[in-house]
Amino acid sequence: MSARPPATIKDVAREAGVSVATVSRALNGAENVLPDTRQRIVEVARELRYAPSGAARSLITRKTDTVGALLPDLHGEFFSELIRGIDQAARARGLHLLLSSSHDDANEAAAALRAMNGRVDGLVVMSPHADDDFLAQNLPHNLPAVLLNSGVRRPSQRVFAIDNFGGAREMTEHLVRTGRRRIAFLGGPAANFEARERERGYRAGLGKSAKPWLLAGDFSESAGERTGAALLAMPAAERPDAVFAANDIMAIGLLGALQAGGVRVPEDIALAGFDDIPVARYVSPALTTMQVPIAALGGQALDALADALDGAAAGTDATVMPVQLVVRRSCGSKT
């Protein structure tokens, strides 16, 4: 026995004794439908198990009920938590989520923005390339967008950021208080706004207690491993007595390399990170880090985007979310 074909809008119109246009208006919430007629249409649609075509509905309402998120990457625990926060908030608002990654490439970020135009009602954008010029060239002016961890201030977009500067300063001051004096900073990509703010916070936290010691990184685990190999190649007396990595995944890569080379953490070199990704508490020794409300960052950004879709004004002030120092064994007091 063959399956019964799904009901169409014509089937609903015929059973309800109205036109297809009236069914469309009723099911899309138009006001120019009599209450009794609307109720009859809704009941018939339910009885026939009619599911409106999303594509057809979007042609009528000019809405897709879908929002997009453009992120630098989809790999790793930070982005997993961020996506979880965005997706949960989207579901609560009755919205679908379309994800894209730029793989930290400006051309791919531009292509992704252009590809989403017409497919989504609005965008959450997190990209180190998304400065004023980039957005002006690639983001349609009439497409609502919310920016994450961006230094851009545009009246047409809300910005949500974490306190990168304040958190990095607090972490560096903590290392100074534990008696560390040769504190190195393993940074992120030079063009990345977050990386620059965390380096700026590190410098402020050092104050006049020591000279900055900058190590090149790129937010990847392999950058931490390479840094570890470079430190192991140095005489022990010339190594830093603490390394503050600009994110947890670099700190974890560095931790593995140091331990493989026989360096004790924290006895020989204290180690700290930033983000508090879930695995940070499970490595040994557990990682001292700055706890970032990653899922909440994504959720609040999506809520702001949904409000913008409902007509709320964007405003030009950034929402800066606080971070919290979490002290664990990787950063014990110097003995």
C-alpha positions in Angstrom: 0.0 0.0 0.0 1.5 3.3 -1.1 1.9 6.2 1.3 -0.7 8.9 1.1 0.9 12.1 -0.5 1.3 15.1 1.8 -1.6 17.5 1.8 -1.2 20.7 -0.2 -2.5 24.2 0.3 -5.0 23.5 -2.4 -6.4 20.5 -0.4 -6.8 22.8 2.6 -8.6 25.4 0.5 -10.9 22.9 -1.0 -11.9 21.3 2.4 -12.3 24.7 4.1 -14.3 26.1 1.2 -12.1 29.1 0.7 -9.4 30.3 -1.8 -5.8 29.4 -1.7 -5.0 33.0 -1.0 -7.2 33.0 2.0 -5.5 29.9 3.4 -2.1 31.6 2.9 -3.2 34.7 4.7 -4.8 32.8 7.5 -1.8 30.5 8.2 0.7 33.4 7.9 -1.1 35.5 10.5 -2.5 38.2 8.2 -5.2 40.3 9.9 -7.6 40.5 7.0 -9.2 37.1 7.7 -12.4 36.7 9.7 -11.8 34.9 13.0 -14.3 32.1 12.2 -12.7 31.6 8.8 -9.2 31.4 10.3 -10.3 28.9 12.9 -11.9 26.7 10.2 -8.7 26.8 8.1 -6.5 26.0 11.0 -8.7 23.0 12.0 -8.7 21.7 8.4 -5.0 22.1 8.1 -4.5 20.2 11.4 -6.8 17.4 10.3 -5.0 17.0 6.9 -1.6 17.4 8.6 -0.7 20.1 6.2 2.9 21.4 6.6 3.4 24.7 4.8 6.4 24.9 2.5 9.2 26.9 4.0 10.3 28.2 0.6 6.7 29.1 -0.4 6.1 30.8 2.9 9.3 32.8 2.6 8.2 34.2 -0.8 5.1 35.6 0.9 6.5 36.8 4.2 10.0 37.7 3.0 11.2 35.7 6.0 13.1 32.4 6.2 12.9 31.9 10.0 16.6 31.0 9.6 19.6 32.8 11.0 23.2 32.4 10.0 26.4 32.2 12.1 29.8 32.9 10.5 32.6 31.7 12.7 36.4 31.5 12.1 36.3 27.8 12.7 33.9 25.0 13.8 36.6 22.8 15.3 37.5 22.7 19.0 35.8 23.1 22.3 35.5 26.9 22.3 33.5 26.9 19.1 31.5 23.8 20.2 30.3 25.7 23.3 29.7 28.9 21.3 27.6 27.0 18.7 25.7 25.3 21.5 24.7 28.7 23.0 23.7 30.1 19.7 21.7 27.1 18.7 19.8 26.8 22.0 18.8 30.5 21.9 17.7 30.1 18.2 15.5 27.1 19.1 13.9 29.0 21.9 13.0 31.7 19.4 11.6 29.3 16.9 14.5 29.9 14.5 16.7 27.5 12.5 20.5 27.9 12.4 22.7 27.9 9.4 26.5 27.6 10.2 29.5 28.5 8.1 33.2 28.7 8.8 35.7 30.9 7.1 38.7 28.8 8.2 40.3 32.1 9.2 40.5 33.2 5.6 39.2 36.6 4.5 38.1 35.5 1.0 36.2 32.5 2.4 34.6 34.8 5.0 33.5 37.2 2.3 32.1 34.3 0.1 30.2 32.9 3.1 28.5 36.2 3.8 27.5 36.6 0.2 26.2 33.0 0.0 24.0 33.5 3.1 22.3 36.6 1.6 18.7 35.7 0.8 18.9 32.4 2.8 18.8 33.9 6.3 17.0 36.7 8.1 20.0 37.8 10.0 23.6 36.9 10.9 25.9 36.4 13.9 29.4 37.2 12.7 32.7 36.3 14.4 35.6 37.0 12.1 39.0 38.6 12.6 38.6 40.0 9.1 35.3 41.8 9.8 36.4 45.4 10.1 34.4 48.4 8.8 35.6 48.0 5.2 35.1 44.3 5.1 31.5 44.6 6.4 30.7 47.5 4.1 31.8 45.5 1.0 30.3 42.1 1.9 27.4 42.5 4.4 24.2 43.7 2.7 23.1 46.9 4.4 19.6 45.7 5.0 20.6 42.3 6.6 20.5 42.5 10.5 23.8 41.3 12.0 25.4 41.0 15.5 29.1 41.0 15.8 31.1 38.9 18.3 34.4 39.9 19.8 34.9 42.8 17.4 36.4 46.2 17.7 34.0 47.5 15.1 31.4 50.1 16.3 28.6 50.6 13.7 25.2 52.0 14.5 23.6 49.2 12.5 25.1 46.3 14.4 25.2 45.2 18.1 28.6 44.0 19.4 29.1 41.4 22.1 32.5 40.9 23.4 34.3 39.4 26.4 36.6 41.4 28.7 39.8 40.3 27.0 41.8 43.2 28.3 40.6 43.1 31.9 40.9 39.3 32.0 44.5 39.2 30.7 45.5 42.0 33.0 44.1 40.1 36.0 45.8 36.8 35.0 49.1 38.6 34.6 48.8 40.3 38.0 48.0 36.9 39.5 51.2 35.5 38.1 53.1 38.4 39.5 51.6 37.9 42.9 52.7 34.2 43.0 56.3 35.4 42.6 56.8 34.9 38.9 59.1 37.5 37.4 60.0 36.1 33.9 56.5 35.9 32.6 56.1 35.2 28.8 53.0 35.8 26.8 52.1 33.3 24.0 49.9 35.4 21.8 47.4 34.8 19.0 47.3 35.9 15.4 48.6 39.5 14.9 45.4 40.6 13.1 43.0 39.1 15.7 41.2 41.7 17.9 41.0 39.3 20.8 44.7 38.5 20.6 45.6 42.1 20.6 43.4 42.9 23.6 44.8 40.0 25.6 48.4 41.1 24.8 47.4 44.7 25.8 46.1 43.3 29.1 49.2 41.3 29.7 51.4 44.4 29.2 49.2 46.3 31.6 49.3 43.5 34.2 53.1 43.4 34.1 53.3 47.2 34.8 56.9 48.0 35.8 57.6 44.6 37.4 59.2 43.1 34.3 59.8 43.6 30.6 57.3 42.0 28.2 58.3 38.7 26.8 56.3 37.9 23.7 56.1 34.5 22.0 54.4 34.1 18.6 51.3 31.9 18.5 48.1 31.4 16.4 45.5 30.0 18.9 46.3 26.4 17.8 47.4 23.4 19.9 50.4 23.0 17.5 51.5 26.6 18.3 51.8 25.5 22.0 53.7 22.5 21.0 56.2 24.5 18.9 56.6 27.0 21.7 57.4 24.1 24.1 60.0 22.7 21.8 61.6 26.2 21.5 61.7 26.6 25.3 63.2 23.1 25.8 66.0 24.1 23.4 67.0 27.0 25.7 69.2 26.6 28.8 66.9 26.0 31.8 68.2 29.2 33.5 67.1 31.3 30.5 63.6 30.0 30.3 60.6 32.0 31.5 59.3 31.0 34.9 55.7 31.4 33.7 53.9 31.4 30.4 50.5 32.9 29.9 48.9 31.5 26.7 46.3 33.7 25.0 43.9 30.7 24.9 43.6 27.3 26.6 44.3 25.1 23.6 47.8 26.6 23.1 48.4 26.2 26.8 47.4 22.6 26.6 49.7 22.0 23.6 52.5 23.7 25.5 51.8 21.7 28.7 52.2 18.4 26.8 55.5 19.5 25.2 57.0 20.7 28.4 56.1 17.5 30.3 57.4 15.4 27.5 60.7 17.3 27.9 60.9 16.7 31.6 59.9 20.3 32.7 57.7 20.3 35.8 54.5 22.4 35.8 54.2 24.5 37.9 57.4 23.9 39.8 59.7 24.9 36.9 57.3 26.9 34.7 53.9 28.0 35.7 51.2 27.9 33.0 48.0 29.7 32.4 45.4 30.0 29.7 42.3 31.9 28.7 38.7 30.6 27.9 38.2 27.7 30.4 37.2 25.2 27.8 35.8 22.0 29.4 39.0 20.0 29.0 41.0 22.6 30.9 40.0 21.2 34.3 40.9 17.6 33.3 44.5 17.9 32.1 47.1 17.3 34.7 47.9 19.5 36.3 44.6 21.2 35.8 44.9 24.5 34.0 44.7 27.9 35.6 42.7 30.1 33.2 40.2 32.9 32.7 36.7 31.5 32.6 34.7 32.9 29.7 30.9 32.5 29.5 31.2 31.0 26.0 27.7 29.5 25.6 26.2 32.6 27.2 28.1 34.8 24.7 26.5 33.0 21.8 23.1 32.9 23.4 23.0 36.6 24.2 24.2 37.5 20.7 21.4 35.4 19.1 18.8 37.0 21.4 20.0 40.4 20.3 19.8 39.3 16.7 16.2 38.0 17.2 15.3 41.4 18.8 16.7 43.2 15.8 14.6 41.0 13.5 11.6 42.2 15.5 12.6 45.8 14.9 14.7 46.7 18.0 17.3 49.4 17.5 21.0 48.2 17.4 22.7 50.9 19.3 26.5 51.6 19.2 27.6 50.5 22.7 29.3 47.1 22.9 28.1 44.6 25.5 31.2 43.5 27.4 30.8 40.2 29.3 32.9 39.7 32.4 35.4 36.9 32.8 36.6 35.2 36.0 40.0 34.0 37.2 40.0 30.2 37.9 43.1 29.2 39.8 44.1 25.5 39.4 47.3 23.5 40.0 49.2 24.6 36.8 49.9 27.9 38.4 50.8 27.2 42.0 53.0 29.6 44.0 56.6 29.6 43.1 58.8 27.8 45.6 
